[in-house]
Amino acid sequence: GEITYSAIVKVAPVKTTPSVSIYPNPVSNGLMRVQFEQQEKGSYTLRLTDAKGSTAYKGTVMVASDLYNETISLGASIAAGTYQLTIASPAGKVQHLQVLVK
């Protein structure tokens, strides 16, 4: 029964880059998941528009943690095609992401 100790090491958390992502992309079954990673906490406005500029979805998401996922139901009747998701942060910063719907 001999006791030995290993060397002391420092463990640092993995740093992640702030991002917003959509999965699955292409979207299927009318369900789109939006993941907010290391984003400012607060209310975000989301708007999904088609190629003609018509709004297919509009809503808000309350981001309350460093890694937050929101599932959005677009409805089974949403037409296949390319859409643009516009995301406005609480501070007014706007991002645009391309979304493909099967």
C-alpha positions as CSV (number, residue, x, y, z in Angstrom):
1,G,0.0,0.0,0.0
2,E,2.3,2.8,-1.2
3,I,0.6,6.2,-1.9
4,T,1.9,8.3,-4.8
5,Y,0.7,11.6,-6.2
6,S,0.8,12.9,-9.7
7,A,2.0,16.4,-10.7
8,I,-0.4,19.3,-10.2
9,V,-1.8,20.6,-13.5
10,K,-3.9,23.6,-14.3
11,V,-7.1,22.9,-16.3
12,A,-8.5,25.9,-18.2
13,P,-12.0,26.0,-19.8
14,V,-12.2,25.8,-23.5
15,K,-12.8,29.2,-25.0
16,T,-15.5,29.3,-27.6
17,T,-16.2,31.9,-30.2
18,P,-19.5,33.8,-29.9
19,S,-21.8,32.5,-32.6
20,V,-25.3,31.9,-33.8
21,S,-26.0,28.7,-35.8
22,I,-28.9,26.9,-37.4
23,Y,-29.3,23.2,-37.5
24,P,-30.3,21.1,-39.2
25,N,-29.5,23.2,-42.3
26,P,-31.2,22.3,-44.6
27,V,-34.3,22.4,-42.4
28,S,-36.6,19.4,-42.6
29,N,-40.0,18.6,-41.1
30,G,-40.6,22.3,-40.5
31,L,-38.4,22.4,-37.4
32,M,-35.4,24.7,-37.2
33,R,-33.1,24.9,-34.2
34,V,-31.2,28.1,-33.5
35,Q,-28.2,27.9,-31.2
36,F,-26.8,31.0,-29.4
37,E,-23.3,30.5,-28.1
38,Q,-21.6,33.1,-25.9
39,Q,-24.1,35.7,-27.0
40,E,-25.3,38.7,-25.1
41,K,-28.2,37.8,-22.8
42,G,-31.6,39.3,-23.6
43,S,-34.4,39.4,-26.1
44,Y,-33.5,38.6,-29.8
45,T,-35.8,39.3,-32.7
46,L,-35.8,36.6,-35.5
47,R,-37.3,37.1,-38.9
48,L,-37.2,34.5,-41.7
49,T,-37.9,35.8,-45.2
50,D,-38.1,34.1,-48.6
51,A,-36.3,35.2,-51.8
52,K,-39.2,37.7,-52.5
53,G,-38.8,39.3,-49.1
54,S,-42.1,37.8,-47.7
55,T,-41.9,37.0,-44.0
56,A,-42.3,33.2,-43.3
57,Y,-41.6,33.5,-39.6
58,K,-41.2,36.3,-37.0
59,G,-40.7,35.9,-33.3
60,T,-38.5,36.7,-30.3
61,V,-36.2,34.5,-28.3
62,M,-35.0,35.2,-24.7
63,V,-31.4,34.1,-24.4
64,A,-30.6,33.5,-20.8
65,S,-27.4,31.5,-20.8
66,D,-24.0,31.2,-22.5
67,L,-25.3,28.2,-24.6
68,Y,-28.9,28.5,-25.5
69,N,-31.0,26.5,-28.0
70,E,-34.4,27.4,-29.4
71,T,-36.5,25.1,-31.5
72,I,-38.7,27.0,-33.9
73,S,-41.7,25.4,-35.7
74,L,-42.0,26.8,-39.2
75,G,-45.0,24.5,-39.9
76,A,-45.0,21.6,-42.3
77,S,-46.5,23.7,-45.1
78,I,-43.4,26.0,-45.5
79,A,-42.3,25.9,-49.1
80,A,-38.9,24.4,-50.0
81,G,-36.3,27.0,-50.9
82,T,-33.7,29.4,-49.7
83,Y,-34.5,31.8,-46.9
84,Q,-32.7,34.4,-44.9
85,L,-32.9,34.5,-41.1
86,T,-32.3,38.0,-39.7
87,I,-31.4,38.1,-36.0
88,A,-31.3,41.3,-34.1
89,S,-29.6,41.3,-30.7
90,P,-30.7,43.3,-27.7
91,A,-28.1,45.9,-28.5
92,G,-29.4,46.2,-32.1
93,K,-26.6,44.2,-33.8
94,V,-28.0,42.4,-36.9
95,Q,-26.9,39.1,-38.3
96,H,-28.1,37.4,-41.5
97,L,-27.9,33.6,-41.9
98,Q,-28.9,31.6,-45.0
99,V,-31.4,28.8,-44.3
100,L,-32.3,26.0,-46.7
101,V,-35.7,24.3,-46.4
102,K,-36.3,20.9,-47.9
